[in-house]
Amino acid sequence: MKQRPLGAIAMVLIALVGAACGTGAPSAAPTPAAATYAEYETAFCAAFTSLIIAVGNPDAGTPSVLSKSLDDAITARDADAAESVAATITRGLESGRQEAALAGGWEPGKSTTVAIDHVLVAFEAEIAAKVAGAKHAAGAVDPQTAFEKAGGVEAWSALVGGVGTLAVPADASPKPCPAFSGTP
């Protein structure tokens, strides 16, 4: 009996997070690619934040609110709800990919932006596999296998290594990115 109110609360949270992640109409003019470290840093942090909001903290293995809602819908055998939540997660991951593309304009950070883009794509594959499994689709694969086949493990290693070795320009004042600690 208590499942219904929790489900309703989860759906409201999903709608709010989806709205906050920019599910509205695209802006009239495209944003130019990052030309400076500061622009790179802002866009890269936004890309990483999208990852944390969409799926959670991969290092800690903690799910996001959205990811937990997806898992709950799958456990409840509610394929329609799972598909709806997955669409919101995928929009968030795509938003992160757009931010990564912007960050990629700053050449010294190119390898980290390629790595985070590949991580985001791998999580999209994992999410799609979860939904396919929930819908009992023919040929559905294990979500972790889908993530691995999409290159997620290698991309994550490249991302962590790249961030750790990125040279910050002498004239730059780096700002902390809250998403690096696992919080949006």
CORHUGI-V799412 format. One record per residue. N is the residue number from 1. RES is the residue in one small letter. PSI is psi in whole degrees, -180 to 180 (NA if undefined). OMEGA is omega in whole degrees, -180 to 180 (* if undefined). Layout:
N,RES,PSI,OMEGA + N,RES,PSI,OMEGA
//
This chain:
1,m,-37,-179 + 2,k,-13,-180 + 3,q,-39,-177 + 4,r,-50,178 + 5,p,-39,178 + 6,l,-40,178 + 7,g,-41,179 + 8,a,-41,178 + 9,i,-43,180 + 10,a,-42,-179 + 11,m,-37,177 + 12,v,-45,178 + 13,l,-42,179 + 14,i,-44,179 + 15,a,-42,180 + 16,l,-44,179 + 17,v,-40,178 + 18,g,-42,178 + 19,a,-39,180 + 20,a,-25,-179 + 21,c,5,174 + 22,g,45,179 + 23,t,3,179 + 24,g,-167,-179 + 25,a,147,179 + 26,p,157,179 + 27,s,158,-176 + 28,a,-38,-178 + 29,a,136,178 + 30,p,146,178 + 31,t,134,180 + 32,p,154,179 + 33,a,153,-180 + 34,a,133,178 + 35,a,-14,-178 + 36,t,166,177 + 37,y,-43,-179 + 38,a,-42,179 + 39,e,-41,176 + 40,y,-50,-176 + 41,e,-44,-179 + 42,t,-48,-178 + 43,a,-40,180 + 44,f,-43,178 + 45,c,-40,178 + 46,a,-39,178 + 47,a,-45,-180 + 48,f,-37,177 + 49,t,-40,177 + 50,s,-40,178 + 51,l,-47,-178 + 52,i,-42,180 + 53,i,-41,-176 + 54,a,-50,-173 + 55,v,-19,-180 + 56,g,-162,-177 + 57,n,105,-178 + 58,p,-35,-180 + 59,d,-45,-178 + 60,a,-15,-177 + 61,g,25,179 + 62,t,129,-179 + 63,p,156,172 + 64,s,173,175 + 65,v,-42,-180 + 66,l,-46,-179 + 67,s,-41,177 + 68,k,-40,178 + 69,s,-39,177 + 70,l,-49,179 + 71,d,-39,179 + 72,d,-41,179 + 73,a,-39,179 + 74,i,-44,178 + 75,t,-38,179 + 76,a,-1,-179 + 77,r,36,178 + 78,d,84,-176 + 79,a,-35,180 + 80,d,-44,178 + 81,a,-40,178 + 82,a,-44,180 + 83,e,-39,179 + 84,s,-47,179 + 85,v,-42,180 + 86,a,-37,178 + 87,a,-40,178 + 88,t,-43,178 + 89,i,-46,-178 + 90,t,-40,176 + 91,r,-41,178 + 92,g,-42,178 + 93,l,-39,177 + 94,e,-37,175 + 95,s,-42,176 + 96,g,-38,178 + 97,r,-37,177 + 98,q,-42,178 + 99,e,-39,178 + 100,a,-40,178 + 101,a,-40,177 + 102,l,-47,-180 + 103,a,-31,-178 + 104,g,-11,178 + 105,g,-23,178 + 106,w,105,-170 + 107,e,-44,-180 + 108,p,-22,179 + 109,g,7,-175 + 110,k,-45,-176 + 111,s,-35,178 + 112,t,-34,180 + 113,t,-35,175 + 114,v,-42,-179 + 115,a,-46,-179 + 116,i,-35,176 + 117,d,-45,180 + 118,h,-35,176 + 119,v,-46,-179 + 120,l,-41,178 + 121,v,-41,180 + 122,a,-39,177 + 123,f,-33,175 + 124,e,-41,178 + 125,a,-41,179 + 126,e,-44,-180 + 127,i,-44,179 + 128,a,-39,179 + 129,a,-37,177 + 130,k,-44,-180 + 131,v,-43,179 + 132,a,-41,177 + 133,g,-41,179 + 134,a,-31,-180 + 135,k,2,-179 + 136,h,41,-180 + 137,a,145,177 + 138,a,136,178 + 139,g,10,179 + 140,a,140,180 + 141,v,162,176 + 142,d,134,-178 + 143,p,-41,179 + 144,q,-39,177 + 145,t,-41,179 + 146,a,-43,178 + 147,f,-47,-179 + 148,e,-44,179 + 149,k,-28,178 + 150,a,3,178 + 151,g,18,-176 + 152,g,-39,-178 + 153,v,-48,179 + 154,e,-40,-180 + 155,a,-40,179 + 156,w,-44,178 + 157,s,-43,178 + 158,a,-38,180 + 159,l,-51,-179 + 160,v,-44,179 + 161,g,-40,-179 + 162,g,-42,179 + 163,v,-39,-178 + 164,g,-22,-177 + 165,t,2,-179 + 166,l,125,179 + 167,a,124,178 + 168,v,129,179 + 169,p,146,-177 + 170,a,-33,-177 + 171,d,4,-177 + 172,a,152,174 + 173,s,91,-177 + 174,p,142,176 + 175,k,142,178 + 176,p,142,176 + 177,c,112,-178 + 178,p,-30,-179 + 179,a,-25,179 + 180,f,-23,177 + 181,s,7,176 + 182,g,8,178 + 183,t,140,-179 + 184,p,NA,*
//
